[in-house]
């Protein structure tokens, strides 16, 4: 089953936080693939962070991509706490002050 990726947030630990067309949010660990060609070319964080969505999958400069089926099948669902961590990371990258969230607020 082909499910397009609609958004990607690369993490500092070489993980991709993904949102799929069906609304699911999942996390994919790229670390094992970074030892293999062609992904070894994006094994440095500045290049890895240039991930973007194109034609329903994740792509990087240099015509490097990964099949959306692989991203979906080999990823894990995100939890509410994971989503909060993603928001804090994105805010920090934008230079905004991160928000404080209590577990009681969930």
N, C-alpha and C positions, 0 to 999 in steps of 0.2 A: 504494500500500500504506500503510495507516494503522498507525503504530507509536506507542503512547502514551509520553509522557514520564513517568518515575516519580520523578525528582529533578532539581533545578536548583541550581547554585551560581553566582550572579552575580559577575563579576570586576570589579576596579577599572578595567579598560580597556574596559568595556561589552561584554564577551564573556560568554556563558552556557556553563557546563560542564554538560552534560546526560547523564543516564542514561536509556536507553530500555527499554521492557518486554522487548525481546529480549536485554538484557544489554549492548548496545553503549554505550560512553561516547564522546561527541562534543562538539566546541566550535563554537559558533555566534557569529559576529561581528555584533553589533547595530548597530555604528556607521553603516553606510550607511542603515539604516532610521530612525535617530533624527532624520533631516532631514525625514521624511515624516509625515503625519498617519496614525494617531493617536499613533504612537510618539514624536513630538516632545514629547509631554507627559511622557515619562519620561526626557528627555535630561539630567537632573541626577542625579548619582550617588546621593544619598539616596533618590530615588524608584525609580531603576533597581534598586537593591539590595533592594527589597521584592518582587522576583520570587518567585513560588511556583508550585507545581503544583496544578492543579485540573482535574478532568475530562480528564486525559491530556495537557494542554498547559500552557504557561507563561502565567501571568496576572499583572497588576499592578493596583493600586487604580485605580478609575475605569473598570472594565470594559474594560481594554486587554488584548489577548491576541495570540497569533500561532499560526497553524496548525501542528500537529505535523508535517505533511508538509513544510512549509517548513523547520522546524527540522532535520529529518532530512536532507532533500535538499541543503540549502545549508550543512551543517556538515562539519567534518573530524574524522576519528577521533582520539581522544586516544592518546598514547603512555604508556608507563610513567612517563617523566619528567614528563609533563604531570600525571598522577595524583598524583605526589609533590608537585608544586607546588600543586595544589588542596588537598591535605591541609595543607600548611604555611600556606596562606592562611586556611583555615577555622580552624586552631588559633590563628593570630594574632588573628583576629576574635573568638574566644572568650576572648582574654586569656591563653591558655596559651603556654608556651614552645615555640617551634618546634623540631622535631627536626633533627638533623644527619644527612644521608644521604650516603654515599660512593657514587660510581659503581661502585666495586668490589663493593658490596653487591647490585647488581642482577643 
